Amino acid sequence: MNRWFARGVILVSMAGPLSGMALADEGSVDQAREALAKQEGDKDASRQLEEVFQAAEKNYSLQKKGSHYLLYSFDYTYTADQRLDLAITNGSVRNLDIVPSATHYFTNAFSYDFGLLDNLTVGTRIPLVVKYDTQDELSVYDFGDISFTGRWQPFAYVPGKMSTTLFGTLTSKTGVSPYEIDINEQLSTGSGYYSVGGGASLSKVLDPVVIFGSVSATYNLPVKGLQQVRGARLLTEVDPGFGLSGSAGFAYSLSYDISLSISAQLSYTDETLLSFSNGDQAVAQDQMTGFLSLSLGTRVSDTTIVNTSLGIGLTEDAPDFSLGVSLPINFSGLKE
């Protein structure tokens, strides 16, 4: 990996005209390398690569043994749909109207990682959620689902070779459950069930580009003993099934201080089976969602990279769009 990339990489997210930069004449490239050559006091290449993946894909970076990492992130997600307002009297339709609605979802999250070993990192994510529904004029502010993650690299990183990370996740149901509220008067902030999952992520440096991807599977545990009124029936059990997910992307450095990245994620969610006290069952159909994420990484100091992102839904079941920002929090007691 040449020094231009070692010093220039931060995080990248957007394709487009970036490929044209590779066509610069040889003299310009040599001048750029000389100008960006490592100076005394600069971080080494391996540490900068760690920063890249910490800012872009947490699955691709591990903490050194005994080190800490605290990250704050803010995300806004917007989902719009149309609801059918239907009134039936004595078997006849008396009122039919299509009402536009939108859900605004704000998440403040703190993520903490600790290095148990050089190749083993454990962490947790604690989200605080604000949700607002424009149609019913409902809102909620509460904790979301807290998650715990372990990441393990079975093989040491070798320059020029593919790097592999295995990960596992346990997600709690600490958020407000959608199956334990009055659905006409309240909103949820969580899934309502526990989830366990795992997968693998891969990354490789192709100077001056870093490519990465991951695959994962999630099993959602059934929920029993519910007592939620839904119309004239009482919901008693929910079986949410499983989920599959895959993502891929790349990062490209524009300079020492600015970089861009782009990634796409495709997820499949199995059908959800709802059981009622009278023996009836209902099925919520499976879903396929696609999401495109664009991210800009900006170095604001030698130790801090601020990441801003834009997400665009690619399928009907995905959110319309999302905006996010994240940055590390440095405390004197949490030294890297």
C-alpha positions in Angstrom: 0.0 0.0 0.0 1.6 3.3 -1.1 2.0 6.3 1.2 -0.6 8.3 -0.7 -3.3 5.9 0.3 -1.9 5.3 3.8 -2.2 9.0 4.5 -5.2 9.8 2.4 -7.7 7.1 3.4 -10.5 8.1 5.9 -13.8 6.9 4.5 -15.5 7.0 1.3 -19.0 6.8 0.0 -20.0 7.8 -3.5 -19.0 6.6 -6.8 -19.6 8.6 -10.0 -16.6 10.8 -11.2 -14.2 9.2 -8.7 -13.0 6.7 -11.2 -11.7 9.5 -13.4 -9.2 10.5 -10.8 -7.3 7.3 -11.5 -6.6 8.6 -15.0 -4.4 11.5 -13.8 -1.0 11.7 -15.5 2.0 10.1 -13.9 3.7 13.4 -13.0 0.6 14.6 -11.1 0.4 11.4 -9.2 4.1 11.6 -8.2 3.6 15.2 -7.0 0.6 14.1 -4.9 2.5 11.3 -3.3 5.3 13.6 -2.4 3.0 16.2 -1.0 1.1 13.6 1.1 4.2 11.6 2.1 4.2 10.6 5.8 5.7 13.2 8.0 7.1 12.8 11.5 4.2 12.5 14.0 1.7 11.1 11.5 -0.1 7.9 12.2 1.0 4.8 10.6 -0.9 3.1 7.8 -2.4 0.2 9.8 -3.9 2.6 12.4 -5.4 4.8 9.7 -7.0 1.7 8.1 -8.5 0.9 11.4 -10.0 4.3 11.6 -11.5 3.9 8.1 -13.3 0.8 9.1 -14.4 2.1 12.5 -16.0 5.0 10.7 -17.5 2.9 7.9 -18.3 -0.6 8.9 -17.8 -1.6 12.5 -17.6 -5.2 11.6 -14.2 -4.6 9.9 -12.3 -3.2 12.8 -11.2 -4.6 16.1 -9.9 -2.8 19.2 -6.5 -3.5 20.6 -6.4 -5.5 23.8 -7.5 -3.4 26.7 -8.5 -0.4 24.6 -11.9 1.4 24.6 -13.9 3.1 21.9 -17.1 5.2 22.4 -19.1 6.4 19.4 -22.1 8.8 19.3 -24.5 8.6 16.3 -27.6 10.4 15.3 -30.0 9.1 12.6 -33.2 10.4 11.1 -35.4 8.1 9.1 -38.5 9.1 7.1 -41.1 6.6 5.9 -44.2 7.7 4.0 -47.2 5.7 3.0 -51.0 5.9 2.3 -53.7 4.6 4.5 -57.2 3.5 3.5 -59.9 5.3 5.5 -63.0 3.1 5.1 -66.4 3.2 6.8 -69.0 0.5 6.3 -72.5 0.8 7.5 -75.0 -2.1 7.2 -72.8 -3.8 4.6 -72.5 -0.7 2.5 -69.4 1.5 2.0 -70.3 5.0 3.3 -66.9 6.6 3.2 -63.7 5.8 1.3 -60.6 8.0 1.4 -56.9 7.5 0.9 -55.0 9.4 3.6 -51.3 10.2 3.3 -49.2 9.6 6.4 -45.6 9.7 7.4 -43.5 8.4 10.3 -40.5 10.4 11.5 -37.9 8.3 13.4 -35.0 10.0 15.3 -32.4 7.8 17.0 -29.6 8.9 19.3 -27.2 6.0 20.0 -24.1 5.4 22.0 -21.9 2.5 21.0 -19.1 1.2 23.2 -16.4 -1.3 22.2 -13.8 -3.0 24.4 -10.9 -5.1 23.2 -10.7 -8.4 25.1 -7.9 -9.5 22.9 -6.2 -8.1 19.9 -8.4 -10.2 17.7 -11.6 -10.2 19.9 -13.8 -7.2 20.6 -17.1 -7.0 22.5 -19.4 -4.1 22.4 -22.9 -2.7 23.1 -25.2 -0.2 21.5 -27.8 1.8 23.5 -30.3 3.7 21.4 -32.7 6.5 22.5 -35.6 6.8 20.1 -38.1 9.6 19.3 -40.9 8.6 16.9 -43.7 10.7 15.5 -46.7 9.7 13.3 -48.2 12.5 11.3 -51.5 10.8 10.6 -52.6 9.9 14.1 -50.5 12.6 15.7 -48.9 10.2 18.1 -45.4 10.4 19.5 -43.1 8.5 21.8 -39.7 9.0 23.4 -38.0 5.9 25.0 -35.2 3.4 24.8 -34.9 1.3 21.7 -33.6 -2.3 21.6 -30.2 -2.5 23.3 -27.8 -4.9 21.4 -24.6 -6.7 22.3 -22.0 -7.7 19.7 -18.8 -9.8 19.6 -16.3 -9.6 16.7 -13.4 -12.0 16.1 -10.7 -12.1 13.5 -9.4 -15.7 13.2 -6.4 -14.7 11.1 -4.0 -11.8 11.4 -4.2 -9.1 8.8 -1.8 -9.5 6.0 -1.3 -6.5 3.5 -2.7 -7.4 0.1 -4.8 -10.3 1.4 -8.4 -10.5 2.3 -9.3 -9.8 5.9 -12.0 -11.8 7.5 -14.1 -11.0 10.6 -16.7 -13.2 12.2 -19.4 -11.6 14.4 -22.4 -12.5 16.6 -25.2 -10.2 17.9 -27.8 -10.5 20.6 -30.6 -7.9 20.5 -32.8 -7.4 23.5 -36.4 -6.2 23.6 -35.8 -3.2 25.8 -37.7 -0.9 23.5 -41.5 -0.3 23.7 -43.0 -3.5 22.2 -45.5 -3.1 19.3 -47.3 -6.1 20.8 -47.8 -4.7 24.3 -49.3 -1.3 23.5 -52.7 0.2 22.5 -52.1 0.3 18.8 -54.7 3.1 18.4 -53.1 5.4 21.0 -49.4 4.5 21.3 -46.3 3.9 19.2 -43.5 1.4 19.7 -39.7 2.0 19.8 -38.5 -1.7 19.6 -39.2 -5.0 17.8 -40.9 -6.7 20.8 -38.8 -9.8 20.7 -35.2 -11.1 21.3 -33.0 -11.8 18.3 -29.7 -13.7 17.9 -27.6 -13.5 14.8 -24.2 -14.0 13.3 -22.2 -13.7 10.1 -19.0 -12.8 8.4 -17.5 -9.7 6.9 -14.7 -9.4 4.4 -12.5 -6.5 3.3 -9.5 -6.0 1.0 -7.2 -3.1 0.2 -6.9 -2.4 -3.6 -4.8 0.8 -3.4 -6.3 3.4 -3.4 -9.6 1.6 -2.8 -10.9 -0.5 0.1 -13.7 -3.0 -0.8 -15.8 -4.7 1.8 -18.9 -6.9 2.2 -20.8 -9.0 4.7 -23.4 -11.7 5.0 -25.5 -12.4 8.1 -28.5 -14.4 9.4 -30.8 -13.6 12.3 -33.3 -15.7 14.2 -36.1 -13.9 16.0 -37.4 -15.7 19.1 -41.2 -16.2 19.4 -43.1 -14.2 21.9 -45.8 -15.8 24.0 -48.2 -14.8 26.8 -49.4 -11.6 25.1 -52.7 -9.9 25.8 -53.1 -7.3 23.1 -56.5 -6.3 21.8 -56.7 -6.1 18.1 -60.2 -5.3 16.9 -62.5 -8.0 18.3 -59.6 -10.5 18.9 -56.9 -10.9 21.5 -53.3 -11.4 20.3 -51.5 -14.0 22.4 -48.5 -15.2 20.4 -46.1 -13.9 17.7 -43.6 -15.9 15.7 -41.4 -13.5 13.7 -39.3 -16.1 11.9 -35.8 -15.3 10.6 -33.9 -12.7 8.5 -31.1 -12.8 6.0 -28.9 -9.8 5.0 -26.0 -9.0 2.7 -24.1 -5.8 2.0 -21.2 -4.7 -0.2 -19.4 -1.5 -0.9 -16.1 0.3 -1.3 -14.2 3.3 0.1 -12.1 5.8 -1.8 -9.9 8.6 -0.5 -10.0 12.1 -2.0 -7.4 13.6 0.3 -5.9 13.3 3.8 -9.0 15.0 5.2 -11.9 13.9 3.0 -13.1 10.5 1.7 -16.3 9.0 0.3 -17.9 5.6 0.4 -20.9 3.8 -1.1 -22.5 0.6 0.0 -25.7 -1.3 -0.7 -27.7 -3.7 1.6 -30.3 -6.3 0.7 -32.3 -7.9 3.5 -35.0 -10.6 3.6 -37.4 -10.9 6.4 -39.5 -14.1 6.9 -43.2 -13.9 7.4 -44.6 -13.2 10.8 -47.3 -15.5 12.3 -49.8 -14.0 14.7 -51.9 -16.3 16.9 -55.1 -15.2 18.7 -56.9 -16.5 21.8 -59.9 -17.8 19.7 -57.6 -20.0 17.6 -57.4 -17.7 14.6 -54.0 -17.1 12.9 -52.9 -14.3 10.7 -49.8 -14.0 8.6 -47.8 -10.8 7.8 -46.1 -11.5 4.5 -42.3 -11.7 4.1 -40.4 -8.7 2.9 -37.4 -7.9 0.8 -35.8 -4.5 1.4 -32.9 -2.8 -0.4 -31.0 0.3 0.8 -28.3 2.4 -0.7 -25.9 4.3 1.7 -23.6 7.2 0.8 -21.2 8.5 3.3 -18.7 11.3 3.7 -15.8 11.1 6.1 -14.2 14.3 7.3 -11.1 14.4 9.5 -11.5 17.3 12.0 -8.4 16.4 14.0 -5.6 13.9 14.1 -7.7 11.5 16.1 -11.3 12.3 15.1 -13.3 11.5 11.9 -16.8 12.8 11.6 -19.0 10.7 9.4 -22.1 12.0 7.7 -24.4 9.7 5.7 -27.4 9.6 3.4 -29.5 6.5 2.8 -32.0 5.9 0.1 -34.6 3.2 0.0 -34.6 1.0 -3.1 -37.7 -1.1 -2.5 -41.3 -0.4 -1.4 -40.8 -1.9 2.1 -37.6 0.1 2.8 -37.7 3.6 4.5 -37.9 6.4 2.0 -34.6 7.9 3.1 -32.4 8.4 6.2 -29.8 11.0 7.3 -27.1 10.3 9.9 -24.0 11.6 11.6 -21.5 9.9 13.9 -18.3 10.8 15.7 -16.1 9.3 18.4 -16.2 10.6 22.0 -12.9 10.9 23.7 -12.6 10.9 27.5 -9.4 10.9 29.5 -10.5 7.6 31.0 -11.1 5.9 27.7 -7.8 5.9 25.9 -7.4 4.0 22.7 
